[in-house]
Amino acid sequence: MGSIENCSFSHPGLTELAGEVESLWHEKAATVLALSSVGPAFFALTDDPGRCAGRFEELDMDVVHTRAHNGTYEETGSVR
């Protein structure tokens, strides 16, 4: 909750919103549930996007669906 509390001074209600989405992680609906410092925005990495999106929508949050691998990156060589 450190980042959330740090950002809450400029985003009223952020701490309360975090408490509302936290259950997605505890119930294992989201493998990763985190706050992006850009926005700020909450994001979830999940095998159950409908459940996570539904909860976000219930909380009047905007929802953007994406995939970690969306086919736009190509391997350019080995990483050293």
N, C-alpha and C positions, 0 to 999 in steps of 0.2 A: 504493500500500500504506500510505499515511500513516494513513488512518482505521482501517484494519484493525489496524495496529500499535498505534494509540492505544486501541482498544477491547479489545485482547487482554489487557490487564492484569486486566480484570474478567470476561473470557470465555475461559478456558483452552482451547486448541485452535483458536481462531479463525484464527490465521495458517496453521496446517496445513490447515484446511478451505478457506481461500481458495486455497491452492495446488492443492487437489484439484478445485475447480470452474473454475479459471482456463483450463483447456483448452477449455471451451465457447466462450470468447471468441476464443482463438487459432485454433480450428478454424472460426470464423465460424458456429457454431450459435446464438450469442446476439449480437444487434446491440449490446445494452447488457448488461453484467454488472456489478452493483454491490452494495455493502453499504449497507443502510439503517441509519441510526444508531438507529432505533427498533426495539428487539428484542434485539440486532441481527439482521437477516435479510438474506440474499442474495436478489437478484431478477434476473430476466433478461427483457429484451424480445426477442422472438424470433418468427421465422416457423416455427420447428420446436419447438413446445412439448413434444412427446413426448420428444424427445431431451434437452432441458434437464431436464424433470421426471424422466425416467429416471435421469439422473446424480444429481440431488438425492436421489432415493429410494435409490439405491445407497449414498449417504453417510448414510443414515438421517435425512434432513432432512424436515420436514413440507413438503408442497407445496400451494399454493393457486393455482388457475388463475383469471385474470381478464382482462378486455380493457381496453385504454386508453380506448376509447369503448364504454360498455356501455348507452347509451341513457338514462341517468338524468339527464343534464344537458341543459338547454335554453338556447338563445341568448336573452339578455335585453336585448340592445342592443349598440351598437358600443362597442368598447374605445378609450379615448382615452389 
